[in-house]
Amino acid sequence: MSAVERFLAYLRVERRMSAHTLDAYQRDLAALSQWCEANGIADPQAVVGDQLREFIAAEHRRGLSAKSLQRRLSACRSFYAWLLKNNVIDTSPAAGLRAPKAPRKLPQVLDADEAVQLVELPTEAPLGVRDRALLELSYSSGLRLSELCALRWRELDMDGGMVRVHGKGNRERSLPVGSHALAALQQWRRESAGTADKPVFPGRGGGPISQRAVQIRIKQLAQRQGLFKNVHPHMLRHSFASHILESSGDLRGVQELLGHADIATTQIYTHLDFQHLAKVYDAAHPRAKRKS
């Protein structure tokens, strides 16, 4: 088994990383392995600093975006840090190596009125009760799509108004569930006869609904509700975070609710908040209006 294969096994078994994250690591390290083979390097673990720099430069010349290069280098850093920790190498070739900066895109969000317009859909349509519960919970608690799909009834405390989820890195967190979401979930549980071990949102075979099915359904529901933005599950999570931060100003609280390990990840929502304040200022302050 190669060093890369052992590292991926460590991520899968000991770190319990998601299949999606594992696939990303596998692709990035496969690209490194292919480059090593093409350049006469027997194994990626033998790479030195200048060679790793040349690999990143070659990927840049091949047309990879700054964001993709950052991900490539991040995978390499993790791989060499693991080799270093296990005394396979003496120094990491990734030390001091930086990828080009990528322009940071602000997440797209629904404003509060649009969010209400989306979640308050009629329940008389086929699957209407389920769809209402799914949307209400997603917006109420800011769940990741993977967390929403994997949720079981036993992880919902209807009396206490809380939900327990396992996020990235299998980190557990408990989140409040709003009254509208609780009402929708209670109605859905009665209709679906959901028992403790069953998925809250089952798919056709009785197992958890697929992430792709939720993505497609939310897009359809948004259009049905008259929202012609590209609405997707993560937009509801972004909207949840933005609306909480705008009302509370508590960045640490939003970090805890979202389950971000690093507050720098949460700070992107402060830019959304400042954008909102700048618009309010420009519209309201008598000295803010610029000459045309």
N, C-alpha and C positions, 0 to 999 in steps of 0.2 A: 504494500500500500504506500503510495507516494505521500510526501509531506502535506500536499494540498488536500488529498483525500482524508488524511488523519485529522486535519484542521476542520474540514467540513463535518466529519463525524463528531468531533468535539462540539461544534456549534449545534448540531442536531440533538445529540444525546444529553450533553451536560448543560449547555446554555438554553436548550429547548426553544430554539428560534423558529419562527413561523416558516412555512414552506415558501412563502413569497420572498422573505429575506434570504433564506438559504439559496433560492434560485439566483438572486442577485449576486451573492458572494460567489456562487459557482461560475456564473458568466464572467465576472470580473477576473477571477483567478484563472479561468480557462484561457482568457485573452493573454494574461501574463505567461502562462505555460506555453502557449503557441508562439509567442514572441521569443521566449527563451530557446525553444526548439529551432526556430528559424535563424537564430543568431549563435547557435553552437554552444548554448549553456545547458548543461546536463539536467539541472533541476532548479526550479525557482528559489529553493532555499540557498543556493550558491550565489545568488545575485548580490552585487555590491551597489553602493550608492550611485555611482555614475551610470551604471547599467539600468537601474530603476528609473533614473531621470531620463535616460534615452527612451525607455519604454513609454513613459508618459508623453514625451515629445513626439514619438512615433504615432501614438494614438491621437494626439492633437493634429498632426499632419493628415491623419486619415479622416479628419472631419468631425471627431467627437466634440460635443458641446462642453463648455466649462463645467456644467453640472454633472455630465457623465464622467468627465475626467476626475472631478472631486470624488465621485463614488468609486471609481477604479482605485484611486490612491487610498481612499478610506479602507477598502477591502485589503489592499496590500499592507497598510499599517497594522491592521488587526492580525493578519497572517504572520507578519514578522514579529509583532509583539508577543504572539503565542509561542513562536519558535524561540524567542529570547527567554521567555519565562520558563520554558522547558529545557533550557541550556543546549539547544541545538545549534544556535549561532551566538556569537559574542557581542555583535552590535547590529542594530537594525538599519538596513539600507534606506529605510523611509525617514529616518531622523532628519529633521530640518528641511525635508522636501515638501514643497507646496504646489498645489494645482492652481490654475488661473481662477480668479474670482468670478462667480456667476452673478449676473444681475438678479436681485431677489424679487421674485414676483409676489405681490400681495394676494392673499387668498380672496376669492370672490365670495361675497356673502349676500344673503337676502336681508332686506331691512325688516324691521319688526312687523310691519303690516303685511309684507309679502310672506313672511314665515307663518303668520296666522292664517292668511289666505290659503296657504298650502295645506296646513295640518287640519284645518276645519272642513274636510271634505265630507260629503254625504255618506252615510253608512248603509244606505238602502241598496246600492249597487252590489253585484257579486264580489265577494272578498272585501267589501267596503269596511266592515268592522275590523278585519285584520289590518287593512291598509291604514286605517285611522290610528290604530294602536301602534303600528310600526313607525309612522311619522311622528306621532306625539312623543313616543319614548325617545326616538333618535334626537329630536330637537330639545326635549326636556332635559336630557342627561348628557348630551354631547358624546354619545358612544361612537367608537370607531366602527366601521362596517363589520370587521371581523368579530368584534365583541357583540354586536347586535345579532348577527347570524348564529353565533354559538350559544346564545343565552338560553338557559333552562328555567322552567318555572320555579324550581327550588331556590334560585338565586335572586328572586324577587320577594321582597318583604312588603306585602300590600298594606299591612297594618301600620308599619313604621314608615312607609313611603321611601324605601331605599332599594337600590339594586347593587349586587356585588358582581364585579366583572374581573376577568383576568386579561390584562393588557400585554403590551410588548415586554419581552423578557419574563413572561409569566408573573408580572407584578400585579398583585390583587389590590383593588381599591373599591370603596363603597361610595355610591353617588345618590344624591336625593332624586326622587321622581316626583314631578309636579302633579297637582290634583287632576288636571285634565288628562294627563297621560295615565294616571292610576285608574280613572273612570273608564277610559278606552280599553285598558288592559283587562280590567274586571269583566267588561262586556265581552271581550274577545275570549277570555278564559271560559266563560259560561258557554259561549257558542261552540268553541273548539273542544270542550271537555278536556282541557289541559291538565295533566297530572304532574306531580313534582319533577319527575325525571324526563318529561317530554320537552322538546324544544319549544320555546315560546312561538317561534315562527317556523313551522315545519315546511319542508319541501314536498315534492310529489311522492317520494318514497317513504316519507315519515321522518327522515333525518332532518338536520338543520337545513333551512333554505340556503341556496347558493348565493354567494356575493353578487354574481353576475345577474341573477334573477332580481335581486333587490335594486341594483343599479338601473336595470331596464324599467322596472315597475315605477320607481320614483320619477324617472324622466317622463313616463306616460302620465302619471298622476299630476305632475306639475303642469303639463300642457293642458290636461283636462280642467285644471283649476285656473287656467288663464295666465300662467306664468311662462313666458316664452324665453326665459334664460336657460342656459345649459345646467339645469339643476341635477345634482348628483348627491349621494349620501354624505360625502365629506363636506359639501357645502352646508348641510344642516349642522354638522359639527363646528365648522367655521362660524356660522351664524350664532350658534349657542355661545361660543367663546367671546365673540365680538360684543354681543348684547349684554352678557354678564359683566364684561370688563367696562363697557361704556356706562353701565348703571352703578357699578361698585367701585371701579378704579383699583381693585385688589388683584394685582398681577399674580402674586403668590397663590392666592385662592384659585384663580383660573388655572394655574399650572397644576395644582393638586387635582382639580376636577377633570382636566384633560389627561392626566397621567403622564405628563412630560417629565422625563428624567432631568432635563436641563432647562433652566428658565429661559435660556437664549432662544429656545424653540418657541416659547410662549410669547416672547417679546415682539414677534411680528404683528401681533394683534394691537400693540400700542401704536403702530403706524396707521392702522385702520382708524383707531380712535382719534389720532391727531388729524387725519384727513377730514374726519367728520367735524372736528372743532374748527379747522381752517375754513370749511365751507360755511359753518354757522357765522364765523367772524366776518368773512367776506360779504355775506348776505346782510348782516345786521349792523356792523360798525360804520358810522357815518364817514370815518376817515379811511376806511378800508377799500372803498371802490376806486378802481384804477381808471384812468382816462382811456377812452377807446382811441 
